[in-house]
Amino acid sequence: MSPIQGKTYEWSGPNGYKSTGSQTVTVAEIADSSKHTGIYTVVVDKLQKHHIFVGINRYLSTKFSISTSSDVSGNKVLSVTGSHASTFEWSGPNNYFALGETVKILLPQSNNSGYYKVTARDQFGCILKDSINLKFEGNDCIGDLSVSYQQEGGPVTTLLGGYPDPYIISTCEDSKSNLTVSTASFLGDWKVIWYKDGKVFLNSTSISIAEEGTYYALLQTPTCEFKSRTIKRVNTKGLSVYFPNNTSSDSLLLCNKRGVVQLEGALVNNNNGINASSPSFQWYKNDSPIPNANGSTFDVTSEGNYSFKTVSGNCVGTSTKKIIKSTDKIRAKISYYTGGSIIDSNVVKVCDIKTDWHSLIAKADGAFTVYRNGNQTYSSDMFSIREYGLYVIKATQGELS
């Protein structure tokens, strides 16, 4: 309404409101504004009476929005945008309560799903309310629970994201597999539960298993749950074995003059998880067991087909055969190796032997020594060279060289 000019003003309104002497008055404090909505009357100069309806709205007129995001720790972040309010009060499932324009739901789980409500207030006490419905699938925890695996007698393998899931352990049925959860990065209250075939197996950070099954661990904190990779153990009675010092050929030469060829047998260490502790050995000649040949090595002094068998508990490993042939002339060979290629030539030209990478590979039917310009230099199968010269290999076995 237009201003009314006068000398005196008498105001009256809801809840006994009265005021005199001013053209402009304050109707009510905002905190109690809902009580003061209604008809207000002003009498000017005790003659003119005017009426006005005043509806006092306690709510903010500017609509705002709620945005969501996640931080690097896996917390859900709620933010109010487009609001001129000064305070924000949040509530939600599980007695959730927070204050601020931006708040967090710490490591939310499925039971944190539901409506999150915010009440915004400006400096005058006007309010505006809004809500958002959030759904969390399972446990939205960021991170990978690390588990180390060790087959008895073998190395430790740490299972993380780069390994297959499930990770399959194929091992001797009598051996034990040790599984340990890494808890170094977890502070405060936590507990580890191991599961076997989907059922609770043991409450411990480490377990030792010998039975077939599918295993995984859960690490629980007050706000989150972390799951390890699945580990499937498969028991076998077969052990993997090989000849570690005779890998180049299935046929070896034996000097016919007091020559000796030493064969060595071994287990494949943790190959696909296969391992065994303290295996026993038995050597065979032409498929017949050799009396008292029960060590990991055996010295051959006659022609024949040789193999070995290892036993660990109920697990057995059988090797391939090495064919030993008698000869009156043993072999010795030296080759040049560089860039992944072997060069069999008596003369090799190189650009710069000091800076480029060069190696020699030596093979012989017996013990050998490599000489450079007549001086003894190496006795290993492969070695690097940094000097020019004439390299010669000399081998001996029995009375032959």
C-alpha positions as CSV (number, residue, x, y, z in Angstrom):
1,M,0.0,0.0,0.0
2,S,1.1,3.6,-0.5
3,P,2.4,5.6,2.5
4,I,-0.3,7.4,4.4
5,Q,0.7,10.8,5.7
6,G,-0.4,11.9,9.2
7,K,0.7,13.1,12.6
8,T,-0.2,10.1,14.8
9,Y,-0.3,6.4,14.1
10,E,-1.9,3.7,16.3
11,W,-1.2,0.1,15.3
12,S,-2.9,-3.1,16.4
13,G,-2.8,-6.8,15.2
14,P,-2.7,-10.5,16.1
15,N,-1.7,-11.7,19.6
16,G,-2.3,-8.3,21.2
17,Y,0.2,-6.5,19.0
18,K,0.1,-2.6,19.6
19,S,2.4,0.2,18.6
20,T,2.0,4.0,18.4
21,G,3.8,7.1,17.1
22,S,5.5,5.8,13.9
23,Q,4.6,5.5,10.3
24,T,6.8,2.3,10.1
25,V,6.8,-0.4,12.7
26,T,8.4,-3.8,13.3
27,V,5.7,-6.4,13.3
28,A,7.5,-9.3,14.9
29,E,10.8,-11.0,15.6
30,I,11.4,-13.6,12.9
31,A,11.9,-16.4,15.5
32,D,8.2,-16.0,16.5
33,S,6.9,-14.8,13.1
34,S,4.4,-17.6,12.5
35,K,2.4,-16.2,15.5
36,H,2.1,-12.8,13.9
37,T,0.5,-13.6,10.6
38,G,-2.9,-11.9,10.2
39,I,-4.8,-8.6,9.8
40,Y,-3.1,-5.4,11.0
41,T,-4.9,-2.2,11.5
42,V,-3.5,1.4,11.7
43,V,-5.5,4.5,12.7
44,V,-4.1,7.7,11.4
45,D,-4.7,11.0,13.2
46,K,-7.4,9.1,15.2
47,L,-9.7,9.3,12.2
48,Q,-8.5,7.2,9.3
49,K,-8.6,3.4,9.8
50,H,-6.7,1.1,7.4
51,H,-6.4,-2.7,7.4
52,I,-3.6,-4.9,5.9
53,F,-3.0,-8.6,5.9
54,V,0.5,-9.6,6.7
55,G,1.7,-13.2,5.9
56,I,5.1,-13.7,7.4
57,N,6.9,-16.7,5.7
58,R,9.6,-18.4,7.8
59,Y,11.0,-20.3,4.7
60,L,13.8,-19.3,2.4
61,S,12.6,-18.4,-1.0
62,T,15.7,-19.5,-3.0
63,K,15.8,-23.2,-3.8
64,F,19.2,-24.9,-3.5
65,S,20.5,-28.3,-4.6
66,I,22.4,-31.2,-3.1
67,S,25.4,-32.7,-4.9
68,T,27.3,-35.9,-4.0
69,S,30.9,-37.1,-4.6
70,S,33.5,-39.5,-3.1
71,D,36.9,-38.6,-1.7
72,V,40.1,-40.7,-2.0
73,S,39.4,-42.5,1.3
74,G,36.0,-43.8,0.2
75,N,33.9,-41.4,2.1
76,K,30.7,-40.1,0.5
77,V,30.6,-36.3,0.4
78,L,27.3,-34.3,0.4
79,S,27.4,-30.6,-0.5
80,V,24.8,-27.8,-0.7
81,T,25.1,-25.5,-3.7
82,G,23.2,-22.4,-4.6
83,S,22.1,-21.5,-1.1
84,H,22.5,-18.2,0.8
85,A,21.9,-19.8,4.2
86,S,24.4,-19.6,7.0
87,T,23.8,-22.9,8.8
88,F,23.1,-26.4,7.6
89,E,21.8,-29.3,9.7
90,W,21.9,-32.9,8.3
91,S,20.2,-36.0,9.5
92,G,19.9,-39.5,8.1
93,P,19.8,-43.3,8.7
94,N,21.5,-44.9,11.7
95,N,21.1,-41.6,13.7
96,Y,23.3,-39.8,11.2
97,F,23.8,-36.1,12.2
98,A,26.2,-33.5,10.9
99,L,26.6,-29.7,10.6
100,G,28.0,-27.8,7.6
101,E,27.5,-26.9,4.0
102,T,29.7,-29.9,3.1
103,V,29.5,-33.1,5.2
104,K,30.8,-36.7,4.8
105,I,29.3,-40.2,5.3
106,L,32.4,-42.1,6.5
107,L,33.0,-45.3,4.5
108,P,29.3,-46.0,3.8
109,Q,27.9,-49.5,3.8
110,S,24.6,-50.9,2.6
111,N,22.9,-50.2,6.0
112,N,23.7,-46.5,5.4
113,S,21.2,-46.3,2.5
114,G,18.2,-44.1,2.8
115,Y,17.1,-40.4,2.8
116,Y,19.5,-37.7,4.0
117,K,17.8,-34.5,5.0
118,V,19.2,-31.0,5.3
119,T,17.7,-27.9,7.0
120,A,19.2,-24.6,5.9
121,R,18.8,-21.4,7.9
122,D,19.8,-17.8,7.0
123,Q,20.8,-15.1,9.4
124,F,17.2,-14.1,10.0
125,G,16.1,-17.6,10.9
126,C,14.3,-18.4,7.6
127,I,14.7,-22.0,6.7
128,L,14.5,-24.3,3.6
129,K,14.5,-28.1,3.7
130,D,15.6,-30.7,1.1
131,S,16.6,-34.3,1.0
132,I,18.4,-36.9,-1.1
133,N,17.9,-40.6,-1.3
134,L,21.2,-42.5,-1.4
135,K,21.7,-46.2,-2.0
136,F,25.0,-48.0,-1.2
137,E,25.5,-51.4,-2.8
138,G,27.3,-53.7,-0.3
139,N,30.5,-52.2,1.2
140,D,31.7,-49.2,-0.7
141,C,35.2,-49.4,0.8
142,I,38.2,-48.4,-1.3
143,G,41.3,-50.6,-1.0
144,D,42.5,-54.1,-1.5
145,L,43.1,-56.5,1.4
146,S,46.5,-57.9,1.0
147,V,47.1,-61.6,1.8
148,S,50.5,-63.4,1.7
149,Y,50.7,-67.0,0.8
150,Q,53.5,-69.4,1.6
151,Q,53.7,-73.1,0.9
152,E,55.9,-74.8,3.5
153,G,59.5,-74.6,2.3
154,G,58.7,-72.1,-0.4
155,P,58.9,-68.4,-0.9
156,V,56.2,-65.8,0.2
157,T,53.8,-64.5,-2.4
158,T,51.7,-61.4,-1.7
159,L,48.3,-61.6,-3.4
160,L,46.9,-58.3,-4.6
161,G,45.0,-57.0,-7.6
162,G,47.3,-58.3,-10.2
163,Y,46.7,-61.9,-9.4
164,P,43.8,-64.0,-10.7
165,D,40.7,-64.4,-8.5
166,P,40.5,-67.2,-7.5
167,Y,44.2,-67.8,-7.0
168,I,44.7,-71.6,-7.3
169,I,47.1,-73.5,-5.2
170,S,47.9,-76.9,-6.5
171,T,49.9,-78.7,-3.9
172,C,50.8,-82.0,-2.3
173,E,48.0,-83.2,-0.2
174,D,50.2,-83.7,2.9
175,S,51.7,-80.2,2.8
176,K,50.4,-77.0,4.5
177,S,49.6,-73.6,3.0
178,N,50.1,-70.6,5.3
179,L,47.8,-67.6,4.6
180,T,48.3,-64.3,6.4
181,V,46.4,-61.0,6.2
182,S,48.4,-57.8,6.2
183,T,47.0,-55.5,8.9
184,A,49.8,-52.9,9.0
185,S,47.7,-50.1,7.4
186,F,44.7,-50.5,9.7
187,L,44.5,-48.5,12.9
188,G,42.1,-48.7,15.7
189,D,39.6,-51.5,16.2
190,W,39.5,-54.3,13.5
191,K,39.1,-58.1,13.3
192,V,39.9,-60.7,10.7
193,I,37.5,-63.5,9.8
194,W,38.6,-66.4,7.5
195,Y,36.0,-68.2,5.5
196,K,36.1,-71.7,3.9
197,D,33.6,-72.5,1.2
198,G,31.5,-69.5,2.3
199,K,31.3,-70.5,6.0
200,V,33.2,-69.0,8.9
201,F,36.5,-70.9,9.3
202,L,38.6,-69.1,11.9
203,N,39.0,-65.6,13.6
204,S,42.7,-64.9,13.1
205,T,45.0,-63.0,10.9
206,S,46.8,-66.2,9.9
207,I,45.7,-69.7,9.1
208,S,47.5,-72.9,8.1
209,I,45.5,-75.1,5.8
210,A,45.9,-78.6,4.4
211,E,42.4,-79.3,3.1
212,E,40.9,-78.6,-0.3
213,G,38.5,-75.7,-0.5
214,T,37.9,-72.0,-1.3
215,Y,39.3,-69.5,1.2
216,Y,39.0,-65.8,1.7
217,A,39.4,-63.3,4.5
218,L,37.2,-60.3,5.7
219,L,38.8,-57.5,7.7
220,Q,36.1,-55.6,9.6
221,T,36.4,-52.1,11.1
222,P,33.6,-50.2,12.9
223,T,32.8,-48.4,9.6
224,C,33.9,-50.7,6.8
225,E,34.6,-54.2,5.6
226,F,37.5,-55.3,3.3
227,K,37.6,-58.6,1.4
228,S,40.7,-60.5,0.2
229,R,41.2,-62.3,-3.0
230,T,39.8,-65.8,-3.1
231,I,42.3,-68.7,-2.7
232,K,41.4,-72.1,-4.0
233,R,43.5,-75.0,-2.7
234,V,43.6,-78.2,-4.8
235,N,45.4,-81.2,-3.5
236,T,47.4,-83.5,-5.7
237,K,49.6,-86.5,-5.4
238,G,51.9,-85.5,-8.2
239,L,55.2,-83.5,-7.6
240,S,57.0,-81.6,-10.3
241,V,60.7,-82.5,-10.6
242,Y,63.6,-81.7,-13.0
243,F,67.4,-82.0,-13.5
244,P,68.7,-78.5,-12.5
245,N,72.3,-79.1,-13.7
246,N,71.5,-81.1,-16.9
247,T,68.8,-79.1,-18.6
248,S,70.3,-78.7,-22.0
249,S,69.9,-82.2,-23.4
250,D,68.2,-85.5,-22.7
251,S,71.4,-87.3,-23.9
252,L,74.7,-87.0,-22.2
253,L,78.2,-88.5,-23.0
254,L,80.2,-90.6,-20.6
255,C,83.9,-91.0,-21.0
256,N,84.8,-94.7,-21.5
257,K,87.9,-94.3,-19.5
258,R,86.9,-93.8,-15.9
259,G,84.5,-91.1,-16.7
260,V,81.7,-89.9,-14.4
261,V,78.5,-87.9,-15.2
262,Q,76.8,-86.5,-12.1
263,L,73.1,-86.2,-12.3
264,E,71.1,-84.0,-9.9
265,G,67.4,-84.2,-9.1
266,A,65.2,-81.5,-7.5
267,L,61.6,-80.4,-7.0
268,V,60.2,-77.5,-8.9
269,N,60.1,-74.9,-6.2
270,N,56.6,-73.5,-5.8
271,N,55.7,-74.0,-9.5
272,N,52.0,-73.4,-9.6
273,G,52.1,-73.7,-5.8
274,I,53.4,-77.3,-5.9
275,N,55.9,-78.0,-3.1
276,A,56.8,-80.6,-0.6
277,S,59.1,-80.7,2.4
278,S,62.0,-83.2,3.0
279,P,61.3,-85.5,0.0
280,S,63.1,-88.8,-0.4
281,F,64.9,-89.9,-3.6
282,Q,65.3,-93.1,-5.5
283,W,67.4,-93.4,-8.7
284,Y,66.6,-95.8,-11.5
285,K,68.7,-97.4,-14.3
286,N,66.7,-98.7,-17.2
287,D,63.5,-98.5,-15.0
288,S,65.0,-100.7,-12.2
289,P,65.9,-99.1,-8.8
290,I,69.6,-98.7,-8.1
291,P,70.5,-100.1,-4.6
292,N,71.5,-97.4,-2.1
293,A,71.0,-94.6,-4.6
294,N,68.8,-92.4,-2.4
295,G,70.4,-88.9,-2.5
296,S,69.5,-85.9,-4.6
297,T,72.6,-86.5,-6.8
298,F,73.9,-89.7,-8.4
299,D,77.2,-90.4,-10.1
300,V,76.8,-92.3,-13.4
301,T,79.6,-94.6,-14.4
302,S,78.0,-96.8,-17.1
303,E,75.7,-96.4,-20.1
304,G,71.9,-96.6,-19.6
305,N,68.7,-94.6,-19.2
306,Y,68.6,-92.9,-15.8
307,S,65.7,-91.3,-13.9
308,F,64.7,-90.6,-10.3
309,K,61.6,-90.6,-8.2
310,T,60.8,-88.3,-5.2
311,V,58.3,-89.1,-2.4
312,S,56.9,-86.7,0.2
313,G,54.1,-88.2,2.3
314,N,51.6,-89.5,-0.2
315,C,52.9,-87.3,-3.1
316,V,55.2,-88.7,-5.8
317,G,57.2,-87.1,-8.5
318,T,58.9,-89.0,-11.4
319,S,61.5,-87.5,-13.7
320,T,62.1,-87.8,-17.4
321,K,64.9,-90.1,-18.5
322,K,68.5,-89.0,-19.2
323,I,70.2,-91.2,-21.8
324,I,73.9,-91.8,-21.0
325,K,76.1,-93.0,-23.9
326,S,79.7,-94.1,-23.7
327,T,82.3,-92.2,-25.8
328,D,86.0,-92.0,-26.4
329,K,85.7,-88.3,-27.2
330,I,83.9,-85.7,-25.1
331,R,82.4,-82.5,-26.4
332,A,83.2,-78.9,-25.5
333,K,81.8,-75.8,-27.1
334,I,82.0,-72.0,-26.5
335,S,79.5,-69.6,-28.1
336,Y,79.1,-65.8,-28.3
337,Y,75.9,-64.3,-27.0
338,T,74.5,-60.8,-27.4
339,G,71.2,-59.1,-27.9
340,G,69.3,-62.3,-27.2
341,S,71.1,-64.2,-30.0
342,I,73.7,-67.0,-29.9
343,I,76.5,-66.7,-32.6
344,D,78.4,-69.9,-33.3
345,S,81.5,-68.6,-35.0
346,N,85.2,-68.9,-34.4
347,V,85.7,-65.2,-35.1
348,V,83.4,-62.5,-33.7
349,K,83.9,-58.8,-34.4
350,V,82.5,-56.3,-32.0
351,C,82.2,-52.5,-32.0
352,D,83.2,-51.6,-28.5
353,I,83.8,-54.4,-26.1
354,K,84.2,-52.0,-23.1
355,T,80.7,-50.4,-23.4
356,D,78.5,-53.0,-25.2
357,W,77.1,-56.0,-23.5
358,H,78.8,-59.3,-24.5
359,S,78.7,-62.8,-23.1
360,L,80.1,-66.3,-23.7
361,I,78.2,-69.5,-23.2
362,A,80.2,-72.6,-22.4
363,K,79.0,-76.2,-22.6
364,A,80.9,-79.5,-22.1
365,D,80.6,-83.2,-21.2
366,G,82.4,-82.8,-17.9
367,A,84.2,-80.2,-15.9
368,F,85.6,-77.3,-17.9
369,T,87.6,-74.1,-17.7
370,V,87.7,-71.1,-20.1
371,Y,91.0,-69.5,-20.9
372,R,91.7,-66.0,-22.4
373,N,95.0,-65.8,-24.3
374,G,96.2,-68.9,-22.4
375,N,95.2,-67.6,-18.9
376,Q,92.5,-69.3,-16.8
377,T,89.5,-67.0,-16.8
378,Y,86.1,-68.6,-16.1
379,S,84.5,-71.9,-15.1
380,S,80.8,-71.0,-15.2
381,D,78.2,-71.8,-17.9
382,M,77.7,-68.1,-18.9
383,F,79.8,-65.0,-18.2
384,S,80.3,-61.5,-19.4
385,I,83.4,-60.3,-21.2
386,R,85.0,-56.9,-21.4
387,E,88.3,-57.7,-23.1
388,Y,89.3,-58.7,-26.6
389,G,91.2,-61.9,-27.0
390,L,91.2,-65.6,-27.9
391,Y,88.9,-67.6,-25.7
392,V,89.3,-71.3,-25.5
393,I,87.3,-73.9,-23.5
394,K,89.0,-77.1,-22.1
395,A,86.9,-80.0,-20.7
396,T,87.9,-83.1,-18.8
397,Q,86.1,-86.2,-17.8
398,G,87.9,-89.3,-16.6
399,E,91.0,-89.7,-18.7
400,L,89.6,-87.8,-21.6
401,S,90.0,-84.1,-22.3
